[in-house]
Amino acid sequence: AARIAAALAAGAPIRAVMLDRLGPNVWHESPASAMAVLEELEETARLWLLTGRSATPLAEERIEELRQGFGARW
């Protein structure tokens, strides 16, 4: 909790955390936005499992392309 609080205080664009034995905790400006965050988290987990947990991380250029395309802060 302290690490997450410090990251949020520093301005990190965190919208979800996965807690051991508790599962996902998400938040956003509205319940509908928080639900969208949860759906994205679940889909990411599903894809991770389908790839056999061996997906190759994206290059920084590709991540920046996604940031620009979706207006993401992460």
ROSE-4610 file (N, C-alpha, C; in Angstrom, 1 decimal, always signed):
// ROSE-4610
residu = [A/A/A/A/A/A/R/R/R/I/I/I/A/A/A/A/A/A/A/A/A/L/L/L/A/A/A/A/A/A/G/G/G/A/A/A/P/P/P/I/I/I/R/R/R/A/A/A/V/V/V/M/M/M/L/L/L/D/D/D/R/R/R/L/L/L/G/G/G/P/P/P/N/N/N/V/V/V/W/W/W/H/H/H/E/E/E/S/S/S/P/P/P/A/A/A/S/S/S/A/A/A/M/M/M/A/A/A/V/V/V/L/L/L/E/E/E/E/E/E/L/L/L/E/E/E/E/E/E/T/T/T/A/A/A/R/R/R/L/L/L/W/W/W/L/L/L/L/L/L/T/T/T/G/G/G/R/R/R/S/S/S/A/A/A/T/T/T/P/P/P/L/L/L/A/A/A/E/E/E/E/E/E/R/R/R/I/I/I/E/E/E/E/E/E/L/L/L/R/R/R/Q/Q/Q/G/G/G/F/F/F/G/G/G/A/A/A/R/R/R/W/W/W]
num = [1/1/1/2/2/2/3/3/3/4/4/4/5/5/5/6/6/6/7/7/7/8/8/8/9/9/9/10/10/10/11/11/11/12/12/12/13/13/13/14/14/14/15/15/15/16/16/16/17/17/17/18/18/18/19/19/19/20/20/20/21/21/21/22/22/22/23/23/23/24/24/24/25/25/25/26/26/26/27/27/27/28/28/28/29/29/29/30/30/30/31/31/31/32/32/32/33/33/33/34/34/34/35/35/35/36/36/36/37/37/37/38/38/38/39/39/39/40/40/40/41/41/41/42/42/42/43/43/43/44/44/44/45/45/45/46/46/46/47/47/47/48/48/48/49/49/49/50/50/50/51/51/51/52/52/52/53/53/53/54/54/54/55/55/55/56/56/56/57/57/57/58/58/58/59/59/59/60/60/60/61/61/61/62/62/62/63/63/63/64/64/64/65/65/65/66/66/66/67/67/67/68/68/68/69/69/69/70/70/70/71/71/71/72/72/72/73/73/73/74/74/74]
x = [+0.8/+0.0/+0.9/+2.0/+2.8/+3.5/+3.9/+4.5/+3.5/+2.3/+1.3/+0.9/+0.8/+0.5/+1.6/+2.8/+4.0/+4.0/+3.7/+3.6/+2.5/+1.4/+0.2/+0.6/+1.2/+1.6/+2.6/+3.4/+4.4/+3.8/+2.5/+1.9/+1.9/+2.2/+2.1/+0.7/+0.5/-0.8/-1.4/-1.4/-1.8/-3.3/-4.0/-5.5/-5.9/-4.9/-5.3/-4.1/-4.4/-3.3/-3.9/-3.0/-3.4/-2.8/-3.7/-3.3/-3.3/-2.3/-2.1/-3.3/-4.0/-5.1/-6.4/-6.3/-7.5/-7.9/-7.0/-7.4/-7.3/-7.9/-7.8/-8.5/-7.9/-8.5/-8.3/-9.4/-9.3/-10.0/-9.7/-10.3/-10.2/-11.1/-11.0/-12.0/-12.3/-13.1/-14.6/-15.0/-16.4/-16.5/-17.6/-17.7/-17.6/-18.2/-18.1/-16.6/-15.8/-14.4/-13.6/-14.0/-13.3/-13.6/-14.8/-15.2/-14.4/-14.2/-13.4/-12.0/-11.4/-10.1/-10.0/-11.0/-11.1/-11.2/-12.0/-12.1/-10.8/-10.1/-8.7/-7.8/-7.8/-6.9/-7.2/-8.5/-8.9/-8.5/-8.7/-8.3/-6.8/-6.1/-4.6/-4.2/-4.8/-4.5/-4.8/-6.0/-6.4/-5.3/-4.9/-3.9/-2.6/-2.2/-1.0/-1.0/-2.2/-2.3/-2.3/-3.0/-3.1/-1.7/-0.8/+0.5/+1.4/+0.9/+1.8/+2.8/+2.4/+3.2/+4.6/+4.6/+5.9/+5.9/+5.0/+4.9/+6.2/+6.6/+7.8/+7.4/+8.1/+7.7/+7.9/+7.0/+7.1/+8.3/+8.8/+9.9/+9.3/+10.2/+9.7/+9.0/+9.5/+8.9/+7.4/+7.2/+5.8/+4.9/+5.5/+4.7/+4.4/+5.3/+5.0/+4.0/+4.0/+2.9/+1.6/+1.5/+0.2/-0.2/+0.8/+0.4/-0.2/+0.4/-0.1/-1.4/-1.6/-2.8/-4.0/-3.8/-4.9/-4.9/-3.9/-3.9/-3.6/-2.9/-2.6/-1.4/-1.5/-0.4/+0.6/+0.3/+1.3/+2.4]
y = [-1.2/+0.0/+1.3/+1.2/+2.4/+2.7/+1.6/+1.8/+2.4/+2.0/+2.5/+3.9/+4.2/+5.6/+6.5/+6.1/+6.9/+7.1/+6.1/+6.2/+7.1/+7.0/+7.9/+9.4/+9.6/+10.9/+11.5/+10.7/+11.2/+11.4/+11.1/+11.4/+10.2/+9.0/+7.8/+7.6/+7.3/+7.1/+5.6/+5.2/+3.9/+3.9/+3.0/+2.9/+1.5/+0.6/-0.7/-1.3/-2.2/-3.0/-4.4/-5.4/-6.7/-7.1/-7.4/-7.8/-9.3/-9.8/-11.2/-11.6/-12.7/-13.3/-12.4/-11.2/-10.3/-10.0/-10.1/-9.8/-8.4/-8.0/-6.6/-5.6/-4.4/-3.2/-2.1/-1.5/-0.5/+0.8/+1.9/+3.1/+4.1/+5.0/+6.0/+7.2/+8.1/+9.2/+8.9/+7.8/+7.3/+5.8/+5.3/+3.8/+3.2/+3.9/+3.3/+3.3/+4.3/+4.4/+3.3/+3.1/+2.1/+0.7/+0.5/-0.8/-1.0/+0.0/-0.1/-0.5/+0.1/-0.3/-1.8/-2.3/-3.7/-4.6/-4.2/-5.0/-5.1/-3.9/-3.9/-4.8/-4.8/-5.6/-7.1/-7.4/-8.8/-9.3/-8.5/-8.9/-9.0/-8.2/-8.3/-9.6/-9.9/-11.2/-12.4/-12.3/-13.4/-13.6/-12.5/-12.6/-13.1/-12.7/-13.2/-14.7/-15.2/-16.7/-17.4/-16.8/-17.4/-17.5/-16.6/-16.6/-17.5/-18.2/-19.1/-18.3/-17.1/-16.2/-16.0/-15.9/-15.7/-14.6/-13.6/-12.5/-11.7/-11.2/-10.3/-8.9/-8.2/-6.8/-5.9/-4.9/-4.0/-3.1/-2.7/-1.7/-0.4/+0.5/+1.8/+2.6/+2.4/+3.2/+2.7/+1.4/+0.9/+1.4/+1.4/+1.9/+3.4/+4.1/+5.6/+5.7/+4.9/+4.9/+4.7/+3.7/+3.4/+4.6/+5.2/+6.3/+7.4/+7.7/+8.8/+8.5/+7.2/+6.8/+6.8/+6.5/+6.3/+7.5/+8.4/+9.5/+9.0/+7.9/+7.3/+8.1/+8.1/+8.7/+7.7/+6.4/+5.4/+5.4]
z = [+0.0/+0.0/+0.0/+0.8/+0.8/-0.5/-1.2/-2.5/-3.5/-3.5/-4.4/-4.1/-2.8/-2.4/-2.8/-2.7/-3.1/-4.6/-5.3/-6.8/-7.2/-6.6/-6.9/-6.6/-5.4/-5.0/-5.9/-6.6/-7.5/-8.9/-9.1/-10.3/-11.3/-10.8/-11.7/-12.2/-13.5/-14.0/-13.7/-12.5/-12.1/-11.9/-12.5/-12.4/-11.8/-11.6/-11.1/-10.4/-9.5/-8.8/-8.6/-8.7/-8.4/-7.1/-6.1/-4.8/-4.6/-4.0/-3.7/-2.8/-3.2/-2.6/-2.5/-3.1/-3.1/-4.5/-5.4/-6.8/-7.2/-8.3/-8.8/-8.0/-7.9/-7.3/-8.4/-8.8/-9.9/-9.4/-10.0/-9.7/-10.9/-10.9/-12.0/-11.6/-12.5/-12.2/-12.1/-12.6/-12.5/-12.5/-12.0/-12.0/-13.4/-14.4/-15.7/-16.2/-15.9/-16.3/-15.5/-14.3/-13.5/-14.1/-14.5/-15.1/-16.4/-17.2/-18.4/-18.1/-17.0/-16.5/-16.2/-15.4/-15.0/-16.3/-17.2/-18.5/-19.2/-19.2/-19.9/-19.2/-17.8/-17.0/-17.3/-17.3/-17.5/-18.9/-19.9/-21.3/-21.4/-20.7/-20.7/-20.1/-19.0/-18.3/-19.2/-19.9/-20.7/-21.9/-22.5/-23.5/-23.0/-21.8/-21.2/-21.1/-20.6/-20.4/-21.8/-22.8/-24.1/-24.8/-24.5/-25.1/-24.4/-23.4/-22.6/-21.7/-21.4/-20.5/-21.1/-22.4/-23.0/-24.0/-23.9/-24.8/-24.7/-25.9/-26.0/-25.7/-24.8/-24.5/-25.8/-25.9/-27.1/-26.9/-28.1/-28.1/-27.7/-27.2/-26.7/-27.8/-29.0/-30.2/-30.4/-30.2/-30.4/-29.2/-28.0/-26.9/-27.0/-27.5/-27.8/-28.8/-29.9/-30.9/-30.3/-29.4/-28.7/-27.8/-27.1/-26.3/-27.1/-28.2/-29.1/-29.7/-30.1/-30.8/-29.8/-28.6/-27.6/-26.6/-26.7/-25.7/-24.3/-24.2/-22.9/-22.2/-20.9/-20.1/-19.7/-19.7/-19.2/-20.1]
